[in-house]
Amino acid sequence: MFSILMPAYNEELHIEEAIRSILDQSYQDIELLVVDDGSVDNTWDIISRLSKTDNRLKVFHPGKLGKNGATNYAKEHAKGEWFSFFGADDIMEPGILEKWYDITKRFDPLNDDIVISSRIKMFSTDKRYKSFDGIEIPKKKDDVVKSGAAFLATRKTMEELFPLPVDFPNEDGWMKLYFEFLADEMVPCPEICINYRIHDGNSINKKAKYKDFTEKLHKRSIVTKTFAERYKDRLSQHDIEELNKRYMLENYRYTGKSLKIIAFKGISVADKLRALFLSNSVLYMIKVNLSRLFLGRS
């Protein structure tokens, strides 16, 4: 069985569409666990109503826990052998669970530390974000995306990955690090799995002012230090040094120390360029305006 975890906060506009896109999948052996993270709109009323029409939908109302706390709560109640996360404002691509299921037959979910990685397509119903419509990540179909929005992982992986640290705003950074440094294998599935909605409510807004963007990015990125501390007994010395470099680079980016970024040794040119483009408001706006070139269109 697949367990799909969905924390939700004030998602009355989109959550019914998100839920139906999952429950209407051709592969039916699933449970969808939705945790209302202290919403003050009609989110709870909507998910409570929907839960009465399909017993695969399990809803919880524990109060305000934060996104990672709500995800931890969902995982504690999940019974599946395979796990995925899903945003309460996104739309699942039809047929993707069936395609994932075909891949899972090759693995033992209780003993294999395996992640199946698919692809994301952006879309928006807000005309201000129409320039993002149709962008696919990753651009190459045989690449894997180390993202919390596009994976299916074994129970063994989830037991190693959890609990998510609640001091950080979301799960993405933590999971990307686990997938990169500790998972035994990332299995590519070239299909689109999620239609990722771009709107004002995204955790990092695509058109945010630089000050807001850099604060949110910093809170996400410094997770490298906590990750290295938790898994120090499993990580190699080389991996720990790499994580420390990323932590230092992020602090240089956050404090706008461009010269230190340029002179930083032991990191790739691509990582330097990314840090530079996100280190001040002028370069940030250039990156935003050239985002199609960075991401690519389908």
N, C-alpha and C positions, 0 to 999 in steps of 0.2 A: 504493500500500500504506500502511496505517496502522501506525505504530510506537507501541506502548504501553509506557511506561517504569514499572517498579514496583520501587522500593527496598524492602527488607524486613529488619526486625530483630525477631527473636523473635516471629514471627507464626504459630507452629505451630497455634494454635487456629482461625485464620480463613483462612489463605492458600489452602488448597485450594478453598474455596468462592469466594474472590475470583477465582482463576485460572479455574475452570470457568465462572463467570459471563461471562468474556470469551471464552474459547474456544468456548463454546456459542452465541455470537451468530450471527444469520442471515447477516451480512456476514462473509465468511471470509478476505478478502485482508488479513491482519494478521500482525504479529509481536509477541509479548509478551516483553519483555526484563526478567527478574527478577534483581536483584542482591542476593544475601544479604550484608547489611552487618555481617558478623561475628557472626551469631547464635550463641547458646550453648544453644539448644534444638534441636528437630528440624526447624526451617525448611528447612535445606539438604537433609536426607533427603527431605522431602516434595516440594520443587520438583524435585529431581534425579530422583525416581521419575516425576513427572508429565511431565517433559521427554522421557522415553523413549516416551511414548504419543502425542505430538503434536509434529511438527518445527517448528511455529510458535512453540512455547515455547522460548526461549533463556535459559539460566540461567548465572549467573556467581558466583564465590566469591572475590573479590579481597582479602578481609579487611575490617577496620573502616575505613571511609572517612567516616562520617557521612552523614546523609540526602542532603545536597546533593552530596557527593562521589560517593556511589553513583549518584545520578541522572545526574551528569556522565558517569560510567563507562558507564551504559546508553546514553546518547545517543551516545557515541563509537562504539558498536557497532551503532547503528541504521541501517537502510537505507531506511526509508520516506520517503514524500513528505509525509505528514501525521503529526502527533505528538500524543499525549495522555499525561497522567500518571494513575496509578491507585494508590490506597492498598491495601496488602496485607491490610487488614481490612475493606474495603468490598465491595459487591455491585453489579455493573453492571446497569442496567435492560435487560431483554430488548428487542432491536430497535433500540437507540439507535445502533449503528454504521451500520445501514442508513439511518436518518434523517439521520445526519451525512453519509454518502456522497452522498445526494441533493443536499445543499447544496454539497458540494465541487465538483460538476460546473461550477459557475459561476466557479471561480477557478483560477489557475495557481500551484501550490504552490511553484514555484521562483522566481517573480518577485513574487508578491503577499504582502504582510505582513498576513495575515488571521488572525483568531481567531474560531472558532465557539464561542459560549457557550451552555451549557445550564443546567439547574436541578438542585438537590440536594434529596433528601428524607432526613431523619434517621430513624434507627430504633435500637432497642436490644433485646438479649435479656436485659439486666440490669435487674431490676425497679427498681433505684435510679434508672434513667434513663428510665423509661417515660413521664415527662411530656414527653419530647422526641419521642416517636413521632409521625410524620405531619407534622412541621413541614417546610415547603417553603421553600427560599431560591433566588431571590427570591420574594416573595409574589405579585407581579404577573408573569404569564406572559410579557409582552413586554419585561421588564427583562432586562439581562444581569448575570451574576455574574462579577466579576473575581477568579476563584479558580483555584488550581492543580488543584482537584478536578473542574472541570466545563468543560473546554475541549478543542477540537481546533484545532491551529495548523499553519500551513504550515511546510515546511522552511526557507524564507527567514526566517520569524519565529524559528524555533529557532536558526538560525545567529546571529541578532542577539542573542538572549536569553542564550545560553550563552557561556562556562561560568557556572553558578550560583556565587555566592561561598560558599566552604566555611566561612567564619568565622561564618556564620549558621545557625541550627538547622534551617531548612526553606526550601522554595522559594516559599511562598505570597506573602510580602510582595514579593519581587523580581518575580515574575510579574505581580502586580496593578499594580505601578508601570509595568512595561513595557506592559501592555495599555492602561493609562490614558493614558500620555504619549507613547508611540512607535508603537504598532501603527497601521496605516493604517485599519483598520476592525474593529469587533467585531460579528459577525453573530449576532443572537439566534436560538436554537432553543428553542422554548417547552417542550420535552419534559424530563422527569426523565431524567438520565443516570446518576446515581450514588445509590445508597442508602448513605448515610453512617452508619457504625456508631458509636454513642456508647458508650464504655466507659472503664475506668480508664486504658487505654493511649494515649488520644488525646494528641497533642502539647500541646494546651492542654485540660485536663480541665474538663468542664462543672460539676463540683462541687468544684474545687480550692480549697484555702485561699487566701486573698487573697495572702499572701506568695509562694506558689509561682506563682500566676497572674500577678502583676505582674512578677515576674522574667522569666518566659517571654515575656510580651507585650513587655516592653522590648527583649529580645534580638531579637525579630522586627521591631519597629517602627523601630529606629534604622537599618535598612537604607536609609532614604531618603538619608542622607548619602553612603553608598557608591554608590548608584545615580546620584546627581547628579554625583559625581566621574567615574564611568566614562563616562557619556553626555553630558558637558558640551558636546561638540562638536555634538551633535544636538538638545539641548534649547534652547528659547528662554529668554531671560532671565526672562520671566514664570514659566516652569515651574521654573527653578532657585530662584527666590524662593519659589514655592509649596512646593517640597520642603524648603527651609530652614525655613519656617514649621511644617511638619509635624514636623520634627526638634525644633524648640524646644518645640512643644506637647507632644510625647511626653516630653520631659525635665521639663516642668512637671507633667505627669500622674504620672510615675514618682516625682518627689520630693514629691508631694502639695501642690503650690502652687496651691490652689484659686482664690485671689484673682487670681493672674497668669493663670490660665486664663480667668476671667470677663472680665478686662480686655484679653485678647489681641485685637488688631485684625487684620482681614483674613481671618478664618476664619468659617465658617458657624455658625449657632446649633446645628445638629445636631452638628457636630464638637466644639463646646464642651461640649454636654451629654454626649456620649459620653466625652470626657476627664474630665469631672467625675465621672460615675458610676463610672469606673474608677480614680479617684485616691485612694480610701481604702477601708478594709474595710467600713465601714457602707454606703456608697453602692453598693459592689460587690455586697453581699448583696441589696440592694433590686433591683438590676438582674437578678441571677440569679433571684430569686423572681418577677420580672415578665417573664421571658424569652419567654413565649408572646406577650405583647403586643408585644415588640420584633421578634419573628420572624414571628409569624402562623402559623395552622394551615391545612392544606389543607381 
